[in-house]
Structures are given as structure tokens and as C-alpha cells.
């Protein structure tokens, strides 16, 4: 079960996450977007934290997820949170015919 948390705790987590991702991806990182229930202000105690990671160039989602989990597991443990990553290329995110891409752009909050 996910812990109950404040906006301040989520802000601290996303701030720490941003540092790790900048180090991991460097200039390839375009932006980090919080989306889903937290971005819409509808999160509850069982909500995970949805993070879209927008990258330059092509993205192998499975390879990137492996890298992300390896580099960020300590943050999930530190904050007691389930973080769900969605690595995506800058170009693919523009395709709003995919509902998820549409909602990331519509409801997402840049970190």
C-alpha cells in the first residue's frame, strides 16, 4: 500500500527525481511531466505517481524502463512511493491520437 503523502513530499520526490534524471540523460532529457491522478489533484492513498520522461531521439521503452528502475529505486524506497515511468520520445508525444499522449499533454504538470 502506498503511503499517505502531502504536496510537499511529492514536490521533494519530484525534485530529487529531476536531479537523477538530468544526470542519467543529460542533454537528451527534454522534460519531465507528472500526469495522472496527482496532476489532476485526484490522488488517493492507493495512487501511484505517474511520470512521463520526454527524450530526444528514439526511445526503446523496455530498455529505458530497466535503466530508470535501476537508477531511481532508491527514491521509491526513500519516499515509500510507487513511481510509474513512461519514457517517450519528443516526437511520439506529439501523436495525440493515443489517449495517453493526449492526457499527458492536457493534464500533465512539468516538473
Biopython code that builds the backbone (N, CA, C, O; Angstrom):
import numpy as np
from Bio.PDB.StructureBuilder import StructureBuilder

atoms = [
    (1, "UNK", "N", (0.843, -1.189, 0.000)),
    (1, "UNK", "CA", (0.000, 0.000, 0.000)),
    (1, "UNK", "C", (0.881, 1.243, 0.000)),
    (1, "UNK", "O", (1.920, 1.278, 0.660)),
    (2, "UNK", "N", (0.474, 2.228, -0.720)),
    (2, "UNK", "CA", (1.194, 3.481, -0.841)),
    (2, "UNK", "C", (0.881, 4.363, 0.361)),
    (2, "UNK", "O", (-0.254, 4.407, 0.835)),
    (3, "UNK", "N", (1.893, 5.058, 0.842)),
    (3, "UNK", "CA", (1.712, 5.937, 1.996)),
    (3, "UNK", "C", (0.848, 7.138, 1.650)),
    (3, "UNK", "O", (0.765, 7.552, 0.493)),
    (4, "UNK", "N", (0.200, 7.693, 2.681)),
    (4, "UNK", "CA", (-0.496, 8.964, 2.527)),
    (4, "UNK", "C", (0.587, 10.035, 2.485)),
    (4, "UNK", "O", (1.542, 9.967, 3.259)),
    (5, "UNK", "N", (0.463, 11.011, 1.609)),
    (5, "UNK", "CA", (1.530, 11.986, 1.465)),
    (5, "UNK", "C", (0.999, 13.371, 1.167)),
    (5, "UNK", "O", (-0.125, 13.551, 0.698)),
    (6, "UNK", "N", (1.847, 14.342, 1.457)),
    (6, "UNK", "CA", (1.486, 15.741, 1.255)),
    (6, "UNK", "C", (2.032, 16.229, -0.087)),
    (6, "UNK", "O", (2.859, 15.570, -0.718)),
    (7, "UNK", "N", (1.552, 17.393, -0.502)),
    (7, "UNK", "CA", (2.073, 18.009, -1.728)),
    (7, "UNK", "C", (3.562, 18.296, -1.589)),
    (7, "UNK", "O", (4.319, 18.182, -2.553)),
    (8, "UNK", "N", (3.973, 18.668, -0.380)),
    (8, "UNK", "CA", (5.388, 18.950, -0.134)),
    (8, "UNK", "C", (6.260, 17.724, -0.327)),
    (8, "UNK", "O", (7.368, 17.821, -0.855)),
    (9, "UNK", "N", (5.762, 16.562, 0.103)),
    (9, "UNK", "CA", (6.514, 15.318, -0.077)),
    (9, "UNK", "C", (6.632, 14.956, -1.552)),
    (9, "UNK", "O", (7.682, 14.501, -2.003)),
    (10, "UNK", "N", (5.558, 15.159, -2.297)),
    (10, "UNK", "CA", (5.586, 14.870, -3.730)),
    (10, "UNK", "C", (6.528, 15.837, -4.438)),
    (10, "UNK", "O", (7.262, 15.445, -5.345)),
    (11, "UNK", "N", (6.504, 17.093, -4.022)),
    (11, "UNK", "CA", (7.414, 18.085, -4.609)),
    (11, "UNK", "C", (8.869, 17.709, -4.323)),
    (11, "UNK", "O", (9.721, 17.838, -5.201)),
    (12, "UNK", "N", (9.158, 17.251, -3.115)),
    (12, "UNK", "CA", (10.517, 16.834, -2.768)),
    (12, "UNK", "C", (10.935, 15.623, -3.600)),
    (12, "UNK", "O", (12.058, 15.567, -4.100)),
    (13, "UNK", "N", (10.031, 14.659, -3.745)),
    (13, "UNK", "CA", (10.327, 13.471, -4.545)),
    (13, "UNK", "C", (10.615, 13.862, -5.993)),
    (13, "UNK", "O", (11.608, 13.416, -6.568)),
    (14, "UNK", "N", (9.755, 14.693, -6.589)),
    (14, "UNK", "CA", (9.957, 15.061, -7.993)),
    (14, "UNK", "C", (11.217, 15.907, -8.173)),
    (14, "UNK", "O", (11.860, 15.843, -9.220)),
    (15, "UNK", "N", (11.568, 16.688, -7.173)),
    (15, "UNK", "CA", (12.806, 17.464, -7.235)),
    (15, "UNK", "C", (14.018, 16.531, -7.231)),
    (15, "UNK", "O", (14.943, 16.707, -8.024)),
    (16, "UNK", "N", (14.010, 15.543, -6.343)),
    (16, "UNK", "CA", (15.095, 14.558, -6.306)),
    (16, "UNK", "C", (15.140, 13.759, -7.601)),
    (16, "UNK", "O", (16.214, 13.474, -8.129)),
    (17, "UNK", "N", (13.974, 13.403, -8.103)),
    (17, "UNK", "CA", (13.883, 12.633, -9.338)),
    (17, "UNK", "C", (14.463, 13.431, -10.506)),
    (17, "UNK", "O", (15.177, 12.881, -11.344)),
    (18, "UNK", "N", (14.160, 14.702, -10.557)),
    (18, "UNK", "CA", (14.664, 15.562, -11.631)),
    (18, "UNK", "C", (16.191, 15.569, -11.648)),
    (18, "UNK", "O", (16.797, 15.512, -12.719)),
    (19, "UNK", "N", (16.812, 15.638, -10.484)),
    (19, "UNK", "CA", (18.277, 15.625, -10.400)),
    (19, "UNK", "C", (18.840, 14.326, -10.958)),
    (19, "UNK", "O", (19.801, 14.338, -11.728)),
    (20, "UNK", "N", (18.237, 13.202, -10.566)),
    (20, "UNK", "CA", (18.705, 11.893, -11.029)),
    (20, "UNK", "C", (18.547, 11.773, -12.542)),
    (20, "UNK", "O", (19.449, 11.290, -13.226)),
    (21, "UNK", "N", (17.408, 12.209, -13.062)),
    (21, "UNK", "CA", (17.149, 12.078, -14.496)),
    (21, "UNK", "C", (18.041, 12.997, -15.325)),
    (21, "UNK", "O", (18.461, 12.619, -16.419)),
    (22, "UNK", "N", (18.335, 14.183, -14.831)),
    (22, "UNK", "CA", (19.262, 15.080, -15.537)),
    (22, "UNK", "C", (20.646, 14.450, -15.614)),
    (22, "UNK", "O", (21.327, 14.549, -16.634)),
    (23, "UNK", "N", (21.054, 13.803, -14.533)),
    (23, "UNK", "CA", (22.354, 13.136, -14.518)),
    (23, "UNK", "C", (22.351, 11.923, -15.452)),
    (23, "UNK", "O", (23.332, 11.676, -16.154)),
    (24, "UNK", "N", (21.267, 11.180, -15.460)),
    (24, "UNK", "CA", (21.161, 9.974, -16.278)),
    (24, "UNK", "C", (21.105, 10.295, -17.770)),
    (24, "UNK", "O", (21.779, 9.643, -18.567)),
    (25, "UNK", "N", (20.311, 11.288, -18.153)),
    (25, "UNK", "CA", (20.063, 11.554, -19.568)),
    (25, "UNK", "C", (20.789, 12.769, -20.144)),
    (25, "UNK", "O", (20.944, 12.869, -21.362)),
    (26, "UNK", "N", (21.227, 13.673, -19.310)),
    (26, "UNK", "CA", (21.929, 14.852, -19.810)),
    (26, "UNK", "C", (21.089, 15.639, -20.800)),
    (26, "UNK", "O", (19.913, 15.909, -20.557)),
    (27, "UNK", "N", (21.708, 16.008, -21.928)),
    (27, "UNK", "CA", (21.037, 16.828, -22.946)),
    (27, "UNK", "C", (19.904, 16.098, -23.655)),
    (27, "UNK", "O", (19.093, 16.722, -24.339)),
    (28, "UNK", "N", (19.845, 14.796, -23.496)),
    (28, "UNK", "CA", (18.782, 14.025, -24.147)),
    (28, "UNK", "C", (17.420, 14.247, -23.470)),
    (28, "UNK", "O", (16.376, 14.028, -24.086)),
    (29, "UNK", "N", (17.434, 14.678, -22.216)),
    (29, "UNK", "CA", (16.203, 14.911, -21.461)),
    (29, "UNK", "C", (15.550, 16.216, -21.911)),
    (29, "UNK", "O", (16.143, 17.289, -21.803)),
    (30, "UNK", "N", (14.323, 16.108, -22.417)),
    (30, "UNK", "CA", (13.581, 17.286, -22.871)),
    (30, "UNK", "C", (12.751, 17.846, -21.721)),
    (30, "UNK", "O", (12.830, 19.033, -21.407)),
    (31, "UNK", "N", (11.957, 16.981, -21.098)),
    (31, "UNK", "CA", (11.152, 17.413, -19.956)),
    (31, "UNK", "C", (10.651, 16.210, -19.165)),
    (31, "UNK", "O", (10.644, 15.076, -19.643)),
    (32, "UNK", "N", (10.236, 16.499, -17.949)),
    (32, "UNK", "CA", (9.659, 15.508, -17.045)),
    (32, "UNK", "C", (8.253, 16.009, -16.734)),
    (32, "UNK", "O", (8.061, 17.167, -16.362)),
    (33, "UNK", "N", (7.274, 15.121, -16.891)),
    (33, "UNK", "CA", (5.882, 15.535, -16.706)),
    (33, "UNK", "C", (5.189, 14.619, -15.704)),
    (33, "UNK", "O", (5.152, 13.402, -15.884)),
    (34, "UNK", "N", (4.648, 15.210, -14.658)),
    (34, "UNK", "CA", (3.792, 14.496, -13.715)),
    (34, "UNK", "C", (2.402, 14.463, -14.335)),
    (34, "UNK", "O", (1.849, 15.507, -14.683)),
    (35, "UNK", "N", (1.835, 13.265, -14.473)),
    (35, "UNK", "CA", (0.494, 13.166, -15.056)),
    (35, "UNK", "C", (-0.340, 12.205, -14.223)),
    (35, "UNK", "O", (0.143, 11.661, -13.230)),
    (36, "UNK", "N", (-1.571, 11.998, -14.615)),
    (36, "UNK", "CA", (-2.439, 11.079, -13.882)),
    (36, "UNK", "C", (-3.108, 11.761, -12.702)),
    (36, "UNK", "O", (-3.299, 12.977, -12.692)),
    (37, "UNK", "N", (-3.464, 10.953, -11.705)),
    (37, "UNK", "CA", (-4.274, 11.449, -10.590)),
    (37, "UNK", "C", (-3.594, 12.567, -9.796)),
    (37, "UNK", "O", (-4.271, 13.480, -9.323)),
    (38, "UNK", "N", (-2.274, 12.512, -9.643)),
    (38, "UNK", "CA", (-1.595, 13.585, -8.908)),
    (38, "UNK", "C", (-1.668, 14.902, -9.667)),
    (38, "UNK", "O", (-1.891, 15.953, -9.067)),
    (39, "UNK", "N", (-1.485, 14.855, -10.967)),
    (39, "UNK", "CA", (-1.540, 16.080, -11.770)),
    (39, "UNK", "C", (-2.942, 16.678, -11.777)),
    (39, "UNK", "O", (-3.105, 17.896, -11.844)),
    (40, "UNK", "N", (-3.948, 15.815, -11.707)),
    (40, "UNK", "CA", (-5.336, 16.295, -11.718)),
    (40, "UNK", "C", (-5.847, 16.641, -10.324)),
    (40, "UNK", "O", (-6.961, 17.148, -10.189)),
    (41, "UNK", "N", (-5.060, 16.380, -9.288)),
    (41, "UNK", "CA", (-5.493, 16.643, -7.919)),
    (41, "UNK", "C", (-6.498, 15.631, -7.410)),
    (41, "UNK", "O", (-7.284, 15.936, -6.512)),
    (42, "UNK", "N", (-6.484, 14.425, -7.972)),
    (42, "UNK", "CA", (-7.446, 13.386, -7.604)),
    (42, "UNK", "C", (-6.792, 12.180, -6.930)),
    (42, "UNK", "O", (-7.428, 11.135, -6.793)),
    (43, "UNK", "N", (-5.553, 12.306, -6.516)),
    (43, "UNK", "CA", (-4.829, 11.170, -5.943)),
    (43, "UNK", "C", (-5.417, 10.760, -4.603)),
    (43, "UNK", "O", (-5.916, 11.587, -3.840)),
    (44, "UNK", "N", (-5.345, 9.464, -4.336)),
    (44, "UNK", "CA", (-5.738, 8.944, -3.029)),
    (44, "UNK", "C", (-4.587, 8.108, -2.476)),
    (44, "UNK", "O", (-3.515, 8.059, -3.079)),
    (45, "UNK", "N", (-4.794, 7.460, -1.353)),
    (45, "UNK", "CA", (-3.729, 6.713, -0.686)),
    (45, "UNK", "C", (-3.182, 5.574, -1.534)),
    (45, "UNK", "O", (-2.051, 5.138, -1.315)),
    (46, "UNK", "N", (-3.954, 5.082, -2.493)),
    (46, "UNK", "CA", (-3.509, 3.971, -3.330)),
    (46, "UNK", "C", (-2.965, 4.417, -4.683)),
    (46, "UNK", "O", (-2.619, 3.575, -5.511)),
    (47, "UNK", "N", (-2.885, 5.702, -4.921)),
    (47, "UNK", "CA", (-2.426, 6.207, -6.219)),
    (47, "UNK", "C", (-0.916, 6.073, -6.359)),
    (47, "UNK", "O", (-0.161, 6.308, -5.415)),
    (48, "UNK", "N", (-0.496, 5.687, -7.567)),
    (48, "UNK", "CA", (0.929, 5.721, -7.862)),
    (48, "UNK", "C", (1.262, 7.102, -8.420)),
    (48, "UNK", "O", (0.371, 7.910, -8.682)),
    (49, "UNK", "N", (2.529, 7.353, -8.593)),
    (49, "UNK", "CA", (2.981, 8.629, -9.132)),
    (49, "UNK", "C", (3.395, 8.377, -10.574)),
    (49, "UNK", "O", (4.362, 7.662, -10.838)),
    (50, "UNK", "N", (2.654, 8.971, -11.505)),
    (50, "UNK", "CA", (2.892, 8.762, -12.933)),
    (50, "UNK", "C", (3.817, 9.849, -13.465)),
    (50, "UNK", "O", (3.546, 11.043, -13.331)),
    (51, "UNK", "N", (4.920, 9.406, -14.075)),
    (51, "UNK", "CA", (5.920, 10.329, -14.590)),
    (51, "UNK", "C", (6.226, 10.001, -16.046)),
    (51, "UNK", "O", (6.662, 8.894, -16.360)),
    (52, "UNK", "N", (5.995, 10.967, -16.936)),
    (52, "UNK", "CA", (6.415, 10.832, -18.332)),
    (52, "UNK", "C", (7.794, 11.471, -18.458)),
    (52, "UNK", "O", (8.028, 12.581, -17.979)),
    (53, "UNK", "N", (8.696, 10.752, -19.107)),
    (53, "UNK", "CA", (10.045, 11.255, -19.323)),
    (53, "UNK", "C", (10.212, 11.436, -20.827)),
    (53, "UNK", "O", (10.302, 10.461, -21.574)),
    (54, "UNK", "N", (10.251, 12.678, -21.258)),
    (54, "UNK", "CA", (10.311, 13.001, -22.680)),
    (54, "UNK", "C", (11.779, 13.153, -23.078)),
    (54, "UNK", "O", (12.524, 13.945, -22.500)),
    (55, "UNK", "N", (12.168, 12.365, -24.087)),
    (55, "UNK", "CA", (13.570, 12.300, -24.502)),
    (55, "UNK", "C", (13.738, 12.654, -25.973)),
    (55, "UNK", "O", (12.833, 12.452, -26.783)),
    (56, "UNK", "N", (14.908, 13.184, -26.305)),
    (56, "UNK", "CA", (15.272, 13.410, -27.700)),
    (56, "UNK", "C", (15.630, 12.070, -28.326)),
    (56, "UNK", "O", (16.187, 11.194, -27.665)),
    (57, "UNK", "N", (15.306, 11.919, -29.604)),
    (57, "UNK", "CA", (15.677, 10.709, -30.331)),
    (57, "UNK", "C", (14.715, 9.571, -30.079)),
    (57, "UNK", "O", (13.702, 9.724, -29.397)),
    (58, "UNK", "N", (15.053, 8.422, -30.647)),
    (58, "UNK", "CA", (14.181, 7.255, -30.492)),
    (58, "UNK", "C", (14.298, 6.696, -29.078)),
    (58, "UNK", "O", (15.323, 6.847, -28.413)),
    (59, "UNK", "N", (13.224, 6.048, -28.639)),
    (59, "UNK", "CA", (13.162, 5.523, -27.274)),
    (59, "UNK", "C", (12.752, 4.054, -27.320)),
    (59, "UNK", "O", (11.708, 3.703, -27.868)),
    (60, "UNK", "N", (13.591, 3.206, -26.735)),
    (60, "UNK", "CA", (13.243, 1.801, -26.519)),
    (60, "UNK", "C", (12.660, 1.747, -25.106)),
    (60, "UNK", "O", (13.399, 1.756, -24.122)),
    (61, "UNK", "N", (11.335, 1.691, -25.017)),
    (61, "UNK", "CA", (10.662, 1.804, -23.715)),
    (61, "UNK", "C", (11.156, 0.779, -22.701)),
    (61, "UNK", "O", (11.377, 1.118, -21.539)),
    (62, "UNK", "N", (11.332, -0.474, -23.128)),
    (62, "UNK", "CA", (11.744, -1.516, -22.192)),
    (62, "UNK", "C", (13.164, -1.290, -21.687)),
    (62, "UNK", "O", (13.440, -1.475, -20.502)),
    (63, "UNK", "N", (14.056, -0.893, -22.572)),
    (63, "UNK", "CA", (15.429, -0.603, -22.171)),
    (63, "UNK", "C", (15.462, 0.589, -21.213)),
    (63, "UNK", "O", (16.171, 0.571, -20.207)),
    (64, "UNK", "N", (14.692, 1.617, -21.538)),
    (64, "UNK", "CA", (14.670, 2.804, -20.677)),
    (64, "UNK", "C", (14.047, 2.501, -19.321)),
    (64, "UNK", "O", (14.512, 3.013, -18.303)),
    (65, "UNK", "N", (13.006, 1.678, -19.291)),
    (65, "UNK", "CA", (12.398, 1.312, -18.004)),
    (65, "UNK", "C", (13.394, 0.579, -17.122)),
    (65, "UNK", "O", (13.446, 0.819, -15.916)),
    (66, "UNK", "N", (14.185, -0.313, -17.707)),
    (66, "UNK", "CA", (15.225, -1.002, -16.935)),
    (66, "UNK", "C", (16.206, 0.002, -16.346)),
    (66, "UNK", "O", (16.539, -0.066, -15.163)),
    (67, "UNK", "N", (16.663, 0.927, -17.170)),
    (67, "UNK", "CA", (17.608, 1.952, -16.699)),
    (67, "UNK", "C", (16.984, 2.805, -15.598)),
    (67, "UNK", "O", (17.615, 3.081, -14.577)),
    (68, "UNK", "N", (15.743, 3.214, -15.820)),
    (68, "UNK", "CA", (15.061, 4.078, -14.857)),
    (68, "UNK", "C", (14.898, 3.406, -13.507)),
    (68, "UNK", "O", (15.182, 4.006, -12.471)),
    (69, "UNK", "N", (14.446, 2.174, -13.517)),
    (69, "UNK", "CA", (14.231, 1.484, -12.246)),
    (69, "UNK", "C", (15.546, 1.253, -11.513)),
    (69, "UNK", "O", (15.604, 1.339, -10.287)),
    (70, "UNK", "N", (16.591, 0.962, -12.262)),
    (70, "UNK", "CA", (17.900, 0.761, -11.645)),
    (70, "UNK", "C", (18.420, 2.045, -11.000)),
    (70, "UNK", "O", (19.032, 2.012, -9.933)),
    (71, "UNK", "N", (18.169, 3.167, -11.658)),
    (71, "UNK", "CA", (18.692, 4.455, -11.185)),
    (71, "UNK", "C", (17.794, 5.163, -10.173)),
    (71, "UNK", "O", (18.248, 6.083, -9.493)),
    (72, "UNK", "N", (16.531, 4.752, -10.059)),
    (72, "UNK", "CA", (15.601, 5.504, -9.212)),
    (72, "UNK", "C", (14.973, 4.689, -8.083)),
    (72, "UNK", "O", (14.180, 5.226, -7.310)),
    (73, "UNK", "N", (15.309, 3.404, -7.973)),
    (73, "UNK", "CA", (14.671, 2.576, -6.936)),
    (73, "UNK", "C", (14.881, 3.162, -5.547)),
    (73, "UNK", "O", (14.005, 3.057, -4.687)),
    (74, "UNK", "N", (16.046, 3.782, -5.323)),
    (74, "UNK", "CA", (16.334, 4.354, -4.005)),
    (74, "UNK", "C", (15.352, 5.474, -3.645)),
    (74, "UNK", "O", (15.052, 5.682, -2.470)),
    (75, "UNK", "N", (14.851, 6.194, -4.657)),
    (75, "UNK", "CA", (13.869, 7.249, -4.379)),
    (75, "UNK", "C", (12.525, 6.651, -3.983)),
    (75, "UNK", "O", (11.853, 7.158, -3.085)),
    (76, "UNK", "N", (12.140, 5.579, -4.654)),
    (76, "UNK", "CA", (10.886, 4.904, -4.292)),
    (76, "UNK", "C", (10.960, 4.403, -2.852)),
    (76, "UNK", "O", (9.986, 4.498, -2.105)),
    (77, "UNK", "N", (12.112, 3.872, -2.470)),
    (77, "UNK", "CA", (12.289, 3.389, -1.093)),
    (77, "UNK", "C", (12.334, 4.550, -0.100)),
    (77, "UNK", "O", (11.709, 4.491, 0.959)),
    (78, "UNK", "N", (13.068, 5.594, -0.443)),
    (78, "UNK", "CA", (13.206, 6.756, 0.445)),
    (78, "UNK", "C", (11.850, 7.382, 0.758)),
    (78, "UNK", "O", (11.571, 7.734, 1.904)),
    (79, "UNK", "N", (11.008, 7.520, -0.268)),
    (79, "UNK", "CA", (9.723, 8.192, -0.097)),
    (79, "UNK", "C", (8.562, 7.232, 0.123)),
    (79, "UNK", "O", (7.449, 7.671, 0.414)),
    (80, "UNK", "N", (8.802, 5.923, -0.012)),
    (80, "UNK", "CA", (7.733, 4.944, 0.175)),
    (80, "UNK", "C", (6.647, 5.057, -0.871)),
    (80, "UNK", "O", (5.466, 4.889, -0.568)),
    (81, "UNK", "N", (7.041, 5.341, -2.097)),
    (81, "UNK", "CA", (6.086, 5.580, -3.179)),
    (81, "UNK", "C", (6.287, 4.612, -4.335)),
    (81, "UNK", "O", (7.397, 4.145, -4.590)),
    (82, "UNK", "N", (5.201, 4.322, -5.025)),
    (82, "UNK", "CA", (5.246, 3.575, -6.270)),
    (82, "UNK", "C", (5.293, 4.602, -7.399)),
    (82, "UNK", "O", (4.362, 5.386, -7.582)),
    (83, "UNK", "N", (6.390, 4.584, -8.149)),
    (83, "UNK", "CA", (6.567, 5.527, -9.250)),
    (83, "UNK", "C", (6.441, 4.750, -10.553)),
    (83, "UNK", "O", (7.160, 3.776, -10.776)),
    (84, "UNK", "N", (5.527, 5.185, -11.408)),
    (84, "UNK", "CA", (5.338, 4.557, -12.716)),
    (84, "UNK", "C", (5.898, 5.487, -13.783)),
    (84, "UNK", "O", (5.446, 6.622, -13.941)),
    (85, "UNK", "N", (6.885, 4.987, -14.509)),
    (85, "UNK", "CA", (7.535, 5.787, -15.539)),
    (85, "UNK", "C", (6.974, 5.478, -16.917)),
    (85, "UNK", "O", (6.596, 4.345, -17.216)),
    (86, "UNK", "N", (6.931, 6.499, -17.738)),
    (86, "UNK", "CA", (6.540, 6.354, -19.142)),
    (86, "UNK", "C", (7.565, 7.107, -19.989)),
    (86, "UNK", "O", (7.393, 8.294, -20.265)),
    (87, "UNK", "N", (8.639, 6.413, -20.404)),
    (87, "UNK", "CA", (9.619, 7.066, -21.269)),
    (87, "UNK", "C", (9.063, 7.181, -22.687)),
    (87, "UNK", "O", (8.504, 6.223, -23.220)),
    (88, "UNK", "N", (9.217, 8.342, -23.284)),
    (88, "UNK", "CA", (8.652, 8.574, -24.615)),
    (88, "UNK", "C", (9.508, 9.591, -25.366)),
    (88, "UNK", "O", (10.090, 10.495, -24.768)),
    (89, "UNK", "N", (9.572, 9.429, -26.668)),
    (89, "UNK", "CA", (10.318, 10.399, -27.469)),
    (89, "UNK", "C", (9.490, 11.673, -27.616)),
    (89, "UNK", "O", (8.261, 11.658, -27.547)),
    (90, "UNK", "N", (10.195, 12.750, -27.816)),
    (90, "UNK", "CA", (9.558, 14.054, -28.016)),
    (90, "UNK", "C", (8.603, 13.983, -29.206)),
    (90, "UNK", "O", (7.511, 14.551, -29.172)),
    (91, "UNK", "N", (9.020, 13.288, -30.247)),
    (91, "UNK", "CA", (8.205, 13.169, -31.455)),
    (91, "UNK", "C", (6.944, 12.346, -31.196)),
    (91, "UNK", "O", (5.856, 12.733, -31.624)),
    (92, "UNK", "N", (7.080, 11.211, -30.498)),
    (92, "UNK", "CA", (5.921, 10.346, -30.241)),
    (92, "UNK", "C", (4.875, 11.024, -29.366)),
    (92, "UNK", "O", (3.679, 10.784, -29.532)),
    (93, "UNK", "N", (5.313, 11.864, -28.440)),
    (93, "UNK", "CA", (4.361, 12.533, -27.553)),
    (93, "UNK", "C", (3.427, 13.464, -28.326)),
    (93, "UNK", "O", (2.315, 13.743, -27.880)),
    (94, "UNK", "N", (3.877, 13.935, -29.471)),
    (94, "UNK", "CA", (3.050, 14.829, -30.296)),
    (94, "UNK", "C", (1.844, 14.114, -30.896)),
    (94, "UNK", "O", (0.883, 14.761, -31.312)),
    (95, "UNK", "N", (1.890, 12.781, -30.941)),
    (95, "UNK", "CA", (0.797, 11.992, -31.526)),
    (95, "UNK", "C", (-0.337, 11.878, -30.513)),
    (95, "UNK", "O", (-0.396, 10.924, -29.737)),
    (96, "UNK", "N", (-1.233, 12.858, -30.529)),
    (96, "UNK", "CA", (-2.315, 12.896, -29.537)),
    (96, "UNK", "C", (-3.502, 12.015, -29.916)),
    (96, "UNK", "O", (-4.530, 12.041, -29.239)),
    (97, "UNK", "N", (-3.371, 11.235, -30.990)),
    (97, "UNK", "CA", (-4.413, 10.247, -31.278)),
    (97, "UNK", "C", (-4.368, 9.125, -30.242)),
    (97, "UNK", "O", (-5.370, 8.447, -30.018)),
    (98, "UNK", "N", (-3.216, 8.929, -29.614)),
    (98, "UNK", "CA", (-3.109, 7.991, -28.497)),
    (98, "UNK", "C", (-3.681, 8.698, -27.272)),
    (98, "UNK", "O", (-3.181, 9.759, -26.897)),
    (99, "UNK", "N", (-4.703, 8.150, -26.645)),
    (99, "UNK", "CA", (-5.317, 8.821, -25.489)),
    (99, "UNK", "C", (-4.323, 9.178, -24.386)),
    (99, "UNK", "O", (-4.411, 10.263, -23.809)),
    (100, "UNK", "N", (-3.382, 8.288, -24.083)),
    (100, "UNK", "CA", (-2.424, 8.587, -23.020)),
    (100, "UNK", "C", (-1.610, 9.824, -23.366)),
    (100, "UNK", "O", (-1.384, 10.669, -22.500)),
    (101, "UNK", "N", (-1.169, 9.949, -24.598)),
    (101, "UNK", "CA", (-0.384, 11.116, -25.010)),
    (101, "UNK", "C", (-1.222, 12.390, -24.892)),
    (101, "UNK", "O", (-0.731, 13.434, -24.462)),
    (102, "UNK", "N", (-2.472, 12.286, -25.274)),
    (102, "UNK", "CA", (-3.383, 13.428, -25.164)),
    (102, "UNK", "C", (-3.504, 13.881, -23.706)),
    (102, "UNK", "O", (-3.395, 15.071, -23.414)),
    (103, "UNK", "N", (-3.729, 12.930, -22.793)),
    (103, "UNK", "CA", (-3.927, 13.292, -21.387)),
    (103, "UNK", "C", (-2.639, 13.753, -20.715)),
    (103, "UNK", "O", (-2.678, 14.590, -19.814)),
    (104, "UNK", "N", (-1.509, 13.220, -21.140)),
    (104, "UNK", "CA", (-0.240, 13.726, -20.604)),
    (104, "UNK", "C", (-0.106, 15.204, -20.955)),
    (104, "UNK", "O", (0.285, 16.015, -20.115)),
    (105, "UNK", "N", (-0.430, 15.547, -22.188)),
    (105, "UNK", "CA", (-0.318, 16.947, -22.613)),
    (105, "UNK", "C", (-1.408, 17.823, -22.006)),
    (105, "UNK", "O", (-1.160, 18.978, -21.660)),
    (106, "UNK", "N", (-2.610, 17.276, -21.879)),
    (106, "UNK", "CA", (-3.746, 18.052, -21.363)),
    (106, "UNK", "C", (-3.640, 18.293, -19.854)),
    (106, "UNK", "O", (-3.803, 19.422, -19.391)),
    (107, "UNK", "N", (-3.368, 17.235, -19.094)),
    (107, "UNK", "CA", (-3.407, 17.312, -17.631)),
    (107, "UNK", "C", (-2.034, 17.372, -16.973)),
    (107, "UNK", "O", (-1.924, 17.668, -15.783)),
    (108, "UNK", "N", (-0.995, 17.093, -17.741)),
    (108, "UNK", "CA", (0.340, 16.970, -17.160)),
    (108, "UNK", "C", (0.888, 18.270, -16.596)),
    (108, "UNK", "O", (0.556, 19.366, -17.049)),
    (109, "UNK", "N", (1.742, 18.108, -15.589)),
    (109, "UNK", "CA", (2.406, 19.239, -14.935)),
    (109, "UNK", "C", (3.907, 19.032, -15.086)),
    (109, "UNK", "O", (4.442, 18.007, -14.663)),
    (110, "UNK", "N", (4.583, 20.004, -15.688)),
    (110, "UNK", "CA", (6.034, 19.898, -15.858)),
    (110, "UNK", "C", (6.718, 19.951, -14.502)),
    (110, "UNK", "O", (6.367, 20.748, -13.633)),
    (111, "UNK", "N", (7.698, 19.084, -14.351)),
    (111, "UNK", "CA", (8.459, 19.007, -13.094)),
    (111, "UNK", "C", (9.686, 19.895, -13.219)),
    (111, "UNK", "O", (10.479, 19.989, -12.282)),
]
sb = StructureBuilder()
sb.init_structure("model")
sb.init_model(0)
sb.init_chain("A")
sb.init_seg("    ")
for serial, (resi, resn, name, xyz) in enumerate(atoms, 1):
    if name == "N":
        sb.init_residue(resn, " ", resi, " ")
    sb.init_atom(name, np.array(xyz, "f"), 0.0, 1.0, " ", f" {name:<3s}", serial, name[0])
structure = sb.get_structure()
